[in-house]
Amino acid sequence: MLLIINGKSNEHPTLRRTVMQLRKEGIPLDVRVTWEAGDVARFIHEAAAQECRRVIVGGGDGTLHEAVNGLMALPPDQRPTLGIVPLGTANDFATAAGIPADPGDALTFAVRGTSFPIDVGLINDVYFLNMASGGFGAKVTASTPAALKKTLGGGAYSLVGAFRFLNFSPYKGRLKLPGLEEDVSTVIFAIGNGRQAGGAQELAPRAYIDDGLLDVLVLKSFRIWELPRLIRDLERLAPNGNLVRYFQVPSLEFECDEAMPINLDGEMQEYEHISMQVQPLALDVTLPKNCKLLLRNLGDSPRDADAEEFISADADVFHKED
């Protein structure tokens, strides 16, 4: 069993004590600390070559993002189970999944907990576990100073966003979903495998990580007097909303008129062409048995009727990678 810790987050006395205690209990736990970009994937591949069956990653959403891409580069039968110790600022995926916030408790859970197969998203040639958010949300994330995030945590995103929203120019492009193709002007464009990003901002509140679907939120450009309609749309979250449209689909494409910033699991990218699809149940992750992101915990609960209409529509409009 291997614990990989982000080099910027390795000074946690509780985490060190927990490692020593687990070793005393007879659990073979090796520790690696990252020094530079690429270390996480390299450590994972070395562990897989030695038939390590569980890799635990300690860091923020960006470290988790690197781990997911490292794991997905391996053949499915060689991917270790992934455990998570949240050590970052936002820890959006871990928080939504109900993983313990205390590093010692999280490590103990990652070692002893049950794993579940979950979906992984793919945008062009990059994998993501949680959320790809574009437009305004990505701009806020990129422009929020690290010191402010360290001081205020997730609240820093809201503070910076409040100052920037009124002067934000929407991104224009063409959105393609199964059974739908249209031009859009959007201020927020979010595609969720998980539910939240940017410090606990829930952008895909109906998302599940084991349903084989991506949840797509498109918030169109609006005027201040349209706020009542915007609030109604946010409460309803339907594919046919006036200002907010919400879809649950296996794949999508978006052609943007200019390069759009995308916050991909905490990592910033820019894309003019976006091709997304879900990789169903591609990764085993240690999660609480009552994790609210697991559809399996709801049994045979019915899905949103409008979303089902889009899911079952002809998907030939998409170009899919092999």
C-alpha positions in Angstrom: 0.0 0.0 0.0 1.4 3.4 -1.0 0.7 6.9 0.3 1.6 9.8 -2.0 1.7 13.2 -0.4 2.0 16.5 -2.2 5.3 18.1 -1.2 3.5 21.4 -0.3 1.2 19.6 2.2 3.5 17.1 3.9 3.8 18.9 7.3 0.9 17.4 9.1 1.8 15.9 12.5 -1.5 14.1 12.7 -0.9 12.4 9.4 2.6 11.4 10.4 1.3 9.9 13.7 -1.3 8.0 11.8 1.2 6.5 9.4 3.3 5.3 12.3 0.3 3.9 14.1 -0.9 2.0 11.0 2.5 0.5 10.6 2.6 -0.7 14.2 -0.7 -2.4 13.5 1.0 -4.4 10.7 -0.2 -2.5 7.7 2.6 -2.2 5.1 2.3 1.5 4.2 5.1 3.1 2.1 5.2 6.9 1.8 6.4 9.1 -1.2 6.5 12.9 -1.2 6.2 14.8 -4.5 8.9 17.2 -5.6 7.9 18.3 -9.1 5.2 17.9 -11.8 4.8 14.3 -12.9 5.8 12.7 -9.6 2.3 11.5 -8.7 1.8 9.6 -12.0 5.4 8.2 -11.8 4.9 6.9 -8.3 1.6 5.3 -9.3 3.1 3.6 -12.2 6.0 2.3 -10.1 3.5 1.0 -7.5 1.4 -0.7 -10.2 4.5 -2.4 -11.6 5.1 -3.9 -8.1 1.4 -5.1 -8.0 0.4 -2.5 -5.3 -3.4 -2.8 -5.0 -4.2 0.5 -3.2 -2.7 4.0 -3.7 -3.6 6.8 -1.4 -3.2 10.4 -2.5 -2.8 13.2 0.0 -3.2 16.7 -1.5 -5.8 19.0 -3.0 -8.0 18.7 -6.1 -5.0 19.3 -8.4 -3.0 16.4 -6.9 -6.1 14.2 -7.2 -6.4 15.2 -10.8 -2.9 14.1 -11.5 -3.5 10.9 -9.8 -6.6 10.1 -11.8 -4.8 10.7 -15.1 -1.9 8.5 -13.9 -4.3 5.7 -13.0 -6.3 6.0 -16.2 -3.0 5.7 -18.2 -2.8 2.1 -16.9 -4.6 -0.9 -18.3 -7.9 -1.4 -16.4 -6.8 -4.6 -14.7 -3.6 -2.9 -13.4 -5.2 0.1 -11.8 -4.8 0.2 -8.0 -7.7 1.3 -5.9 -7.6 5.0 -5.1 -7.8 6.4 -1.6 -8.0 10.1 -0.8 -6.6 12.3 2.0 -7.8 15.9 1.4 -5.0 18.3 2.2 -5.9 21.2 -0.2 -7.9 24.4 0.1 -11.2 23.5 -1.5 -11.1 19.6 -1.6 -14.3 19.7 -3.6 -14.6 16.1 -4.5 -13.6 14.8 -1.1 -16.0 17.1 0.7 -19.0 16.2 -1.5 -18.2 12.5 -1.2 -18.1 12.7 2.6 -14.5 11.7 3.0 -13.2 12.7 6.5 -11.7 16.2 6.6 -9.1 15.3 9.3 -6.0 14.0 7.7 -5.5 11.2 10.2 -9.1 10.1 10.0 -9.0 10.3 6.2 -5.9 8.1 6.0 -7.3 5.5 8.3 -10.5 5.4 6.3 -8.5 5.2 3.0 -6.6 2.2 4.3 -9.5 0.3 5.8 -12.5 1.6 3.8 -14.5 -0.1 1.1 -14.0 0.8 -2.5 -16.6 1.4 -5.2 -16.3 1.6 -9.0 -17.0 5.1 -10.2 -17.2 7.0 -13.5 -14.4 9.2 -14.8 -14.9 12.1 -17.2 -12.8 12.7 -20.3 -12.4 16.1 -21.9 -10.5 15.8 -25.2 -7.5 13.8 -24.0 -7.5 14.7 -20.3 -9.4 12.8 -17.6 -11.2 14.4 -14.7 -12.9 13.0 -11.6 -15.0 15.8 -10.3 -15.9 18.9 -12.4 -15.0 20.8 -15.5 -16.2 24.4 -15.1 -15.8 27.0 -17.8 -16.4 30.7 -18.2 -17.0 32.9 -15.1 -16.3 30.2 -12.5 -12.9 29.3 -14.1 -12.0 33.0 -14.3 -12.7 33.4 -10.6 -10.6 30.4 -9.7 -7.7 31.6 -11.8 -7.8 35.1 -10.4 -8.2 34.2 -6.7 -4.9 34.8 -5.0 -3.3 31.8 -3.2 -2.9 33.8 0.0 -6.6 34.7 0.0 -7.6 31.1 -0.5 -5.3 30.0 2.3 -6.9 32.6 4.6 -10.6 32.3 3.7 -10.7 28.8 2.2 -13.6 28.3 -0.2 -15.1 31.7 0.8 -12.3 33.4 -1.2 -13.9 32.3 -4.5 -17.2 33.9 -3.5 -15.5 37.2 -2.5 -13.5 37.5 -5.7 -16.5 36.5 -7.8 -18.7 39.2 -6.3 -16.3 41.8 -7.5 -15.8 40.4 -11.0 -19.3 39.3 -12.0 -20.8 42.6 -13.2 -18.0 43.1 -15.7 -17.9 39.6 -17.0 -18.4 39.1 -20.8 -20.1 35.8 -21.8 -18.5 33.2 -24.0 -20.3 32.3 -27.2 -20.3 29.0 -29.1 -22.2 26.1 -30.4 -23.3 23.3 -28.0 -24.0 19.8 -29.3 -25.8 17.2 -27.1 -27.6 14.0 -28.1 -30.7 15.3 -29.9 -29.8 19.0 -29.5 -27.6 21.5 -31.3 -27.8 25.2 -30.7 -25.8 28.5 -30.3 -25.3 29.6 -26.7 -24.0 32.7 -24.9 -23.0 31.5 -21.5 -21.5 33.0 -18.4 -21.2 29.6 -16.6 -20.6 26.3 -18.3 -20.2 23.4 -16.0 -19.9 19.6 -16.7 -20.0 17.5 -13.6 -19.1 13.9 -12.8 -19.2 15.1 -9.2 -21.3 18.0 -7.9 -19.3 20.9 -6.7 -16.3 23.1 -7.6 -14.7 26.4 -6.6 -14.9 25.9 -2.9 -18.3 24.1 -2.3 -20.2 25.8 -5.1 -22.7 23.1 -6.1 -22.9 23.4 -9.9 -24.3 19.9 -10.7 -26.6 19.1 -7.8 -28.1 16.0 -9.4 -24.8 14.4 -10.4 -23.8 10.9 -9.4 -20.4 9.3 -10.0 -21.7 5.9 -10.9 -24.6 6.6 -13.3 -22.7 6.7 -16.6 -23.7 10.3 -17.2 -22.3 13.8 -17.2 -24.4 16.6 -15.7 -24.3 19.8 -17.8 -25.2 23.2 -16.5 -25.4 26.1 -19.0 -26.2 29.5 -17.4 -26.9 32.0 -20.2 -26.1 35.7 -20.2 -28.8 37.7 -18.4 -29.8 41.1 -17.3 -30.3 42.2 -13.7 -34.1 42.4 -14.0 -34.1 38.8 -15.1 -33.0 37.6 -11.7 -36.4 36.2 -10.6 -36.5 34.1 -13.8 -32.9 33.0 -13.1 -33.8 31.9 -9.6 -36.8 29.9 -10.9 -34.6 28.2 -13.4 -32.0 27.3 -10.8 -34.7 25.8 -8.6 -36.1 23.8 -11.5 -32.9 22.7 -13.4 -34.6 21.5 -16.6 -33.3 21.0 -20.1 -35.7 23.6 -21.4 -35.0 26.5 -19.0 -34.9 30.1 -20.3 -31.7 31.2 -18.6 -30.4 28.0 -17.0 -30.4 24.7 -18.8 -29.5 21.4 -17.2 -28.8 18.1 -19.0 -27.7 14.6 -18.1 -25.9 13.0 -21.0 -23.2 10.5 -21.8 -21.2 12.9 -24.0 -21.2 16.4 -25.5 -19.3 18.8 -27.7 -18.8 22.6 -27.5 -17.2 24.8 -30.1 -16.3 28.2 -28.6 -15.7 31.4 -30.6 -12.6 32.1 -28.5 -10.5 30.0 -26.1 -12.5 29.3 -23.0 -10.8 28.9 -19.6 -11.7 25.6 -18.0 -11.1 24.7 -14.4 -10.5 21.0 -14.6 -10.5 19.5 -11.1 -8.6 22.6 -9.9 -6.2 22.7 -12.9 -6.6 25.5 -15.4 -6.8 24.7 -19.1 -8.0 26.6 -22.2 -10.0 25.1 -25.0 -11.8 26.3 -28.2 -13.1 22.8 -29.0 -14.4 20.6 -26.2 -15.3 17.0 -26.7 -16.5 15.2 -23.6 -17.6 11.7 -22.7 -17.9 9.6 -19.6 -15.9 6.5 -18.9 -18.3 4.3 -16.9 -17.1 2.6 -13.7 -13.5 3.0 -14.8 -11.9 3.5 -11.4 -12.2 2.0 -7.9 -12.2 4.7 -5.2 -12.5 4.3 -1.4 -15.7 6.0 -0.4 -18.1 6.0 2.6 -20.9 3.4 2.2 -23.5 6.1 2.5 -21.8 8.4 0.0 -24.4 10.7 -1.4 -22.7 10.8 -4.8 -23.4 7.1 -5.4 -26.6 6.3 -7.2 -26.4 2.7 -5.9 -27.4 4.1 -2.5 -30.8 5.2 -4.0 -31.8 1.8 -5.3 -34.2 2.2 -8.2 -35.0 5.8 -7.7 -36.5 7.4 -10.9 -34.3 9.8 -12.9 -35.4 13.2 -14.2 -37.9 12.6 -17.0 -36.6 15.4 -19.2 -33.0 14.2 -18.8 -34.0 10.7 -19.8 -35.4 12.1 -23.0 -32.0 13.5 -23.9 -30.2 10.4 -22.8 -32.2 8.1 -25.0 -32.0 10.4 -28.0 -29.8 9.6 -31.1 -26.2 10.2 -30.1 -24.7 9.9 -33.6 -24.1 13.7 -33.6 -21.0 13.1 -31.5 -17.5 12.3 -32.5 -16.2 9.7 -30.0 -12.6 8.7 -29.4 -11.9 5.0 -29.4 
